[in-house]
Amino acid sequence: MKIYEESTAPNARRVRMFLAEKGVSGLEYVHVGLKSGDNISSDFRKKNPLAKIPVLELDNNECISESMAICRYFEALNPENPLMGVSPFEQANIEMWQRRCEISFMNIVGMGFQHSTGYFSDRMNPIKEWGEECLKQAKVFMAFLNDHLKDHQYIAGEAFSVADITAFIAIEFARVVKVRIEDDHIHLLRWYQNIKSRPSAKA
Ligand SMILES: N[C@@H](CCC(=O)N[C@@H](CS)C(=O)NCC(=O)O)C(=O)O
């Protein structure tokens, strides 16, 4: 199996961290340069018509894109050490938090990055004010997470899950655009240091 990705890209990092947590190894990583536009080539679009990484290519050449779809594939292959829940409630609760962190935080940070820096101005029309607004919204979500973590060890309750991976990678990525955890967000800081100390955070 191959994973097409760029190691610093946040969605690629989510999958790497997930695989490290699951103890999955032996995959071949193929570098796809985003800034140079490898992902928007017609060859790459055959693997993912939306031209985004990461993409998992199975040995039979089937391709799976969308980070959470890739994670779910490996969760199904290796159900031990579950990161997406086991009981119906756990699965739904983790899904709820994963989506909250992805839609209202990680994607917002991503838009903040793209629109405020113009990193992909060769393929999109960056709108600086929108980028700045997204970064403001990201800070609001961080305050919300801080409140939530006052009473919870992890994002989706008392066990580490894929929701923690999404939130952690979003916070790491936000640093690129100088959005950092506020000093008085003590619950978020405690959680962040805890996740950062996991070996998978370096994957
Ligand atoms: N929803 C997708 C998002 C994938 C995505 O946006 N990937 C970024 C890198 S983190 C990308 O390929 N960007 C290149 C581009 O927009 O040209 C997922 O979860 O995998």
The ligand as an ORCA input file, in Angstrom:
! r2SCAN-3c Opt
* xyz 0 1
  N     -11.037     16.822      3.369
  C      -9.725     16.426      2.875
  C      -8.878     17.675      2.739
  C      -7.585     17.395      2.011
  C      -6.760     18.667      1.819
  O      -7.298     19.794      1.794
  N      -5.442     18.469      1.645
  C      -4.558     19.595      1.439
  C      -3.267     19.389      2.223
  S      -3.547     19.399      3.960
  C      -4.180     19.686     -0.030
  O      -4.041     18.680     -0.682
  N      -4.014     20.924     -0.537
  C      -3.523     21.148     -1.869
  C      -4.324     22.136     -2.660
  O      -5.329     22.679     -2.134
  O      -3.943     22.365     -3.814
  C      -9.095     15.393      3.818
  O      -9.588     15.265      4.946
  O      -8.166     14.684      3.437
*
